[in-house]
Amino acid sequence: MDPASVENALRERGQTIARMYPNLSEVQAAVARTEGRRHPRGGRRGFATLATGLVCLLLGAAAATAATGVLDPALDAFFGGGDAPGEALPETRVPTWLQPAPGFNAPDEVSLLASAGSEHLYAYRQSGSICFGYGGHVGECRSPGEWSRELERDRWILRPVGKAEALWFGLVNTEFASVRVEYTEGAPEEVAVTNGGFVAAIDWARGPQRLIGLDASGQGVASRSLVAASP
């Protein structure tokens, strides 16, 4: 086998590796299989250079994947078994649908993460699950691992609720400092991210266009079209 054929074969192998995001042991195994073959003089040097490139490509891809999302410290602690982030609410401020009632396993503690006027994003733990309450009556409970994996993968979790989906609740990672709602009519509106969450009220009469997540410098880190969601 001539050097060009070896390099072409390895290059094709490298493209497959890049597409599949293999682990390091898989790359090493591929290298070992090729290493055992006899090469004409001069072919091994080209192979070594290419193999090094493949390993660098793998490590670079892994680093990029790991950097796509870092959990907010408050949410990370909550998912790990700590207290719910935000303001712990006294019983008099806990929404009625989360208060103790016959046949209902009410949470021991409810916290307030974020607000938009009279609408609130709540956090609580119930039967070993991590739960978030969206507004006056909607709750969602999942395992800590499920919440963590989604935030690490997607940067933000969006939940449109309410009449005509006029309220958008969100959980975000550390990249976000605020969220902006852009309209075709009038100025955009911006809400702060607090404790890893936010609440945005949508005015459908003004023609909402986008929901944009912003970092501390005002640069966009995520965007969601609101045009398709228009009632």
C-alpha positions as CSV (number, residue, x, y, z in Angstrom):
1,M,0.0,0.0,0.0
2,D,1.5,3.3,-1.0
3,P,1.7,6.4,1.4
4,A,-1.1,8.2,-0.5
5,S,-3.5,5.3,0.0
6,V,-2.7,5.1,3.7
7,E,-3.2,8.8,4.2
8,N,-6.5,8.7,2.3
9,A,-7.7,5.8,4.4
10,L,-6.8,7.6,7.6
11,R,-8.4,10.9,6.4
12,E,-11.6,9.1,5.7
13,R,-11.4,7.5,9.2
14,G,-10.9,10.9,10.7
15,Q,-14.0,12.3,9.0
16,T,-16.0,9.5,10.4
17,I,-14.6,10.1,13.9
18,A,-15.4,13.8,13.7
19,R,-19.0,13.0,12.8
20,M,-19.5,10.4,15.5
21,Y,-17.7,12.2,18.3
22,P,-16.0,9.0,19.4
23,N,-14.1,8.7,22.7
24,L,-10.3,8.6,22.9
25,S,-10.1,4.9,23.3
26,E,-11.8,4.4,19.9
27,V,-9.3,6.7,18.2
28,Q,-6.4,4.9,19.9
29,A,-7.8,1.5,18.7
30,A,-8.0,2.8,15.2
31,V,-4.4,4.1,15.4
32,A,-3.2,0.7,16.8
33,R,-4.9,-1.2,13.9
34,T,-3.1,0.9,11.3
35,E,0.2,0.9,13.3
36,G,0.4,-2.8,12.9
37,R,0.5,-2.7,9.1
38,R,3.8,-2.4,7.2
39,H,4.3,0.9,5.5
40,P,6.7,2.0,2.8
41,R,9.5,4.3,3.9
42,G,8.3,7.8,4.5
43,G,4.7,6.7,5.0
44,R,4.9,6.5,8.8
45,R,5.8,10.1,9.3
46,G,2.7,11.2,7.4
47,F,0.6,8.8,9.4
48,A,1.9,10.1,12.7
49,T,1.1,13.7,11.8
50,L,-2.4,12.7,10.7
51,A,-3.0,10.6,13.8
52,T,-1.9,13.5,16.0
53,G,-4.4,15.7,14.1
54,L,-7.2,13.2,14.8
55,V,-6.5,13.2,18.5
56,C,-6.5,17.0,18.6
57,L,-9.7,17.1,16.7
58,L,-11.3,14.7,19.2
59,L,-10.1,16.7,22.2
60,G,-11.2,19.9,20.6
61,A,-14.7,18.6,20.0
62,A,-14.9,17.3,23.5
63,A,-13.9,20.7,24.9
64,A,-16.5,22.5,22.7
65,T,-19.2,20.1,23.9
66,A,-18.3,20.7,27.5
67,A,-18.4,24.4,27.1
68,T,-21.9,24.7,25.5
69,G,-23.6,25.3,28.8
70,V,-22.6,25.8,32.5
71,L,-25.3,25.5,35.1
72,D,-26.2,28.5,37.1
73,P,-24.7,28.0,40.6
74,A,-28.1,28.4,42.3
75,L,-29.8,25.8,40.1
76,D,-26.8,23.5,40.3
77,A,-26.9,23.5,44.1
78,F,-30.7,22.9,44.0
79,F,-30.3,20.0,41.5
80,G,-27.6,18.5,43.8
81,G,-29.9,18.4,46.9
82,G,-29.5,21.9,48.3
83,D,-32.1,24.5,49.1
84,A,-34.3,25.9,46.3
85,P,-32.8,29.1,44.9
86,G,-34.4,32.5,45.3
87,E,-36.6,33.9,48.0
88,A,-38.1,31.3,50.4
89,L,-41.7,32.2,50.7
90,P,-43.7,32.2,53.9
91,E,-46.9,30.1,53.9
92,T,-49.0,33.2,53.4
93,R,-47.4,33.9,50.0
94,V,-47.3,30.3,48.7
95,P,-49.9,30.0,45.8
96,T,-53.0,28.1,46.9
97,W,-52.4,25.2,44.5
98,L,-49.1,24.4,46.3
99,Q,-50.5,24.6,49.8
100,P,-51.3,21.5,51.9
101,A,-54.7,19.9,51.0
102,P,-56.3,16.5,51.5
103,G,-54.7,13.9,49.2
104,F,-52.0,16.3,48.1
105,N,-48.3,15.9,49.0
106,A,-47.5,19.6,49.3
107,P,-43.9,20.8,49.1
108,D,-42.3,21.7,52.4
109,E,-40.8,24.9,51.0
110,V,-41.5,27.0,47.9
111,S,-39.1,29.7,46.6
112,L,-39.5,32.6,44.2
113,L,-37.0,32.6,41.4
114,A,-38.2,35.4,39.1
115,S,-41.2,37.6,38.5
116,A,-42.9,39.8,35.8
117,G,-45.5,41.9,37.5
118,S,-47.9,39.6,39.3
119,E,-46.6,36.5,37.5
120,H,-44.0,34.4,39.2
121,L,-41.6,31.5,38.6
122,Y,-41.5,29.1,41.6
123,A,-39.1,26.4,42.6
124,Y,-39.8,23.5,45.0
125,R,-38.9,19.9,45.7
126,Q,-41.7,17.3,45.8
127,S,-41.4,13.5,46.3
128,G,-37.7,13.6,45.4
129,S,-38.2,15.5,42.2
130,I,-37.2,19.0,41.2
131,C,-40.2,21.1,40.4
132,F,-40.9,24.5,38.9
133,G,-44.2,26.3,39.1
134,Y,-45.2,28.6,36.2
135,G,-47.6,31.3,37.3
136,G,-50.8,30.6,39.2
137,H,-51.5,26.9,38.6
138,V,-49.0,25.0,36.3
139,G,-46.2,22.9,37.8
140,E,-43.6,20.6,36.2
141,C,-41.6,18.0,38.1
142,R,-38.6,16.0,36.8
143,S,-35.5,14.3,38.1
144,P,-32.5,16.5,38.9
145,G,-30.5,14.8,36.2
146,E,-33.1,15.5,33.5
147,W,-33.2,19.2,34.3
148,S,-29.3,19.3,34.4
149,R,-28.9,17.5,31.1
150,E,-31.4,19.7,29.3
151,L,-29.8,23.0,30.5
152,E,-26.3,21.8,29.7
153,R,-27.4,20.8,26.2
154,D,-29.8,23.6,25.2
155,R,-28.7,26.7,27.2
156,W,-32.2,27.6,28.1
157,I,-35.5,25.8,28.8
158,L,-38.6,27.7,27.7
159,R,-42.2,27.2,28.8
160,P,-45.0,29.3,27.2
161,V,-48.1,29.1,29.3
162,G,-51.3,31.1,30.1
163,K,-54.0,32.4,27.8
164,A,-52.7,32.6,24.2
165,E,-49.2,31.8,25.6
166,A,-48.8,35.3,26.8
167,L,-46.3,34.3,29.4
168,W,-42.9,32.7,28.8
169,F,-41.1,31.2,31.7
170,G,-37.5,30.2,31.4
171,L,-34.5,28.5,33.1
172,V,-31.1,29.4,31.8
173,N,-27.4,28.7,32.3
174,T,-24.7,31.2,33.4
175,E,-24.4,32.8,30.0
176,F,-27.6,34.7,30.4
177,A,-28.0,38.1,32.2
178,S,-31.3,39.2,30.7
179,V,-33.9,38.3,28.1
180,R,-35.3,40.7,25.5
181,V,-38.6,40.5,23.6
182,E,-38.5,42.2,20.2
183,Y,-41.6,43.6,18.5
184,T,-42.5,44.9,15.0
185,E,-44.2,47.8,16.8
186,G,-42.7,49.8,19.6
187,A,-39.5,49.4,21.6
188,P,-38.3,46.0,22.8
189,E,-38.8,45.0,26.4
190,E,-36.1,43.4,28.5
191,V,-36.4,41.4,31.7
192,A,-33.6,40.4,34.1
193,V,-32.5,36.8,34.8
194,T,-32.5,36.1,38.5
195,N,-31.5,32.9,40.2
196,G,-31.2,31.2,36.8
197,G,-34.7,32.0,35.7
198,F,-36.9,34.6,34.1
199,V,-40.5,35.5,33.3
200,A,-41.4,37.4,30.1
201,A,-44.9,38.8,29.3
202,I,-45.7,38.8,25.6
203,D,-47.9,41.5,24.0
204,W,-49.3,39.8,21.0
205,A,-51.0,43.0,19.8
206,R,-47.5,44.5,19.1
207,G,-46.3,41.7,16.8
208,P,-43.6,39.9,18.8
209,Q,-40.8,38.7,16.7
210,R,-38.1,37.1,18.8
211,L,-37.1,36.2,22.3
212,I,-33.4,36.9,22.7
213,G,-31.1,35.8,25.6
214,L,-28.4,38.3,26.3
215,D,-25.1,38.0,28.2
216,A,-23.7,40.6,30.6
217,S,-22.2,42.6,27.7
218,G,-25.5,42.7,25.8
219,Q,-24.5,40.2,23.2
220,G,-27.1,37.6,22.1
221,V,-26.4,34.0,23.2
222,A,-29.7,32.4,22.2
223,S,-32.8,33.3,20.2
224,R,-36.3,31.9,19.8
225,S,-38.7,33.1,17.1
226,L,-42.1,34.1,18.4
227,V,-43.7,34.5,14.9
228,A,-44.7,30.8,14.6
229,A,-46.1,30.9,18.1
230,S,-48.4,33.8,17.4
231,P,-52.0,33.0,18.2
